[in-house]
Amino acid sequence: MELVNLTPHAVMIVADDDVVATIAPSGGVARARQSDHQVGAVMVDGFAVPVVKTVFGEVEDLPVPTEGIAYIVSFITVSAARAQGRPTHDLLTTSGPVRDADGRIIGCCALARN
């Protein structure tokens, strides 16, 4: 199966503390449109911080399912695609984050169907 990374960053697959595979970005980025609607505010140190409801809409730059190809995308993109009625059997997300000694995510140990 061919993997096409539709995220803006390389996906590093890690096993036994070593990077075993790097899936470079394809150059295209699949995204879900996002809009925020203010639903209130909370006070923080005397400042009113808006509280918003985020709504995800149309998915952009996501190819149609193609036999033999799986697309690596964000979980939000999978959710928005599903909500639009697009099949998602060909969409994968990263799973099992791997962190360095400072707690930064450096890769993942698996890919997931959501």
C-alpha positions as CSV (number, residue, x, y, z in Angstrom):
1,M,0.0,0.0,0.0
2,E,1.3,3.5,-0.9
3,L,1.1,6.0,1.9
4,V,0.6,9.7,1.1
5,N,1.3,12.2,3.9
6,L,-1.2,15.0,3.6
7,T,0.0,16.8,6.7
8,P,2.5,19.7,6.7
9,H,5.2,17.8,8.6
10,A,7.1,14.5,8.3
11,V,5.6,11.6,10.1
12,M,8.3,9.7,12.1
13,I,7.5,6.1,13.0
14,V,9.5,5.0,16.1
15,A,10.2,1.5,17.5
16,D,12.6,0.6,20.3
17,D,13.6,4.3,20.6
18,D,14.8,4.5,17.0
19,V,13.1,6.1,14.0
20,V,12.4,3.2,11.7
21,A,10.6,5.1,9.0
22,T,10.0,8.7,7.9
23,I,7.0,9.6,5.7
24,A,7.7,12.9,4.1
25,P,4.9,15.4,3.5
26,S,3.6,15.1,0.0
27,G,3.3,18.8,-0.6
28,G,-0.5,18.8,-0.3
29,V,-2.2,19.4,3.0
30,A,-5.8,18.1,3.6
31,R,-7.6,20.3,6.0
32,A,-11.1,20.9,7.3
33,R,-12.4,24.5,7.3
34,Q,-12.9,25.8,10.8
35,S,-15.0,28.6,12.1
36,D,-15.3,29.8,15.7
37,H,-18.5,31.3,17.2
38,Q,-18.3,33.0,20.5
39,V,-20.6,31.5,23.1
40,G,-19.4,33.3,26.2
41,A,-16.4,34.5,28.1
42,V,-14.4,33.7,31.2
43,M,-12.5,36.2,33.4
44,V,-8.8,35.5,33.7
45,D,-6.8,38.0,35.8
46,G,-9.4,40.7,35.1
47,F,-9.4,40.0,31.3
48,A,-12.5,38.6,29.5
49,V,-11.2,35.6,27.5
50,P,-13.6,34.6,24.8
51,V,-15.1,31.1,24.9
52,V,-15.9,29.8,21.4
53,K,-17.6,26.9,19.8
54,T,-15.5,25.5,16.9
55,V,-17.4,24.2,13.9
56,F,-15.5,22.2,11.3
57,G,-16.9,22.4,7.8
58,E,-15.8,21.4,4.3
59,V,-12.7,19.3,3.8
60,E,-10.1,20.8,1.4
61,D,-7.5,19.1,-0.7
62,L,-8.5,15.6,0.2
63,P,-8.3,13.3,-2.8
64,V,-11.1,10.8,-3.5
65,P,-10.4,7.2,-2.3
66,T,-8.0,5.5,-4.6
67,E,-7.3,1.7,-4.6
68,G,-3.9,1.0,-3.1
69,I,-3.4,4.4,-1.5
70,A,-3.9,5.4,2.2
71,Y,-3.7,9.1,3.1
72,I,-2.2,10.3,6.4
73,V,-4.3,13.2,7.7
74,S,-5.3,14.9,11.0
75,F,-8.0,13.4,13.2
76,I,-10.1,16.6,12.5
77,T,-9.9,16.0,8.8
78,V,-11.1,12.4,9.2
79,S,-14.0,13.6,11.4
80,A,-15.0,16.3,9.0
81,A,-14.8,14.0,6.0
82,R,-17.0,11.4,7.7
83,A,-19.5,14.2,8.6
84,Q,-19.7,15.1,4.9
85,G,-20.4,11.5,4.0
86,R,-17.0,10.7,2.4
87,P,-15.8,7.1,3.0
88,T,-12.8,7.2,5.4
89,H,-11.4,3.6,5.0
90,D,-8.4,5.1,3.2
91,L,-7.6,7.7,5.9
92,L,-5.0,7.2,8.6
93,T,-3.9,9.3,11.6
94,T,-0.9,9.0,13.8
95,S,-1.2,7.0,17.0
96,G,0.9,6.3,20.1
97,P,2.9,9.5,20.4
98,V,6.6,9.1,21.2
99,R,8.2,11.9,23.3
100,D,11.8,12.9,23.8
101,A,13.4,13.5,27.2
102,D,11.9,17.0,27.3
103,G,8.4,15.8,26.6
104,R,8.3,16.9,22.9
105,I,6.6,14.6,20.5
106,I,9.2,13.2,18.1
107,G,7.1,10.6,16.3
108,C,4.5,7.9,16.7
109,C,4.6,4.1,17.1
110,A,1.6,3.4,14.9
111,L,-0.9,4.6,12.4
112,A,-4.7,4.4,13.1
113,R,-7.9,4.1,11.2
114,N,-10.5,6.2,13.0
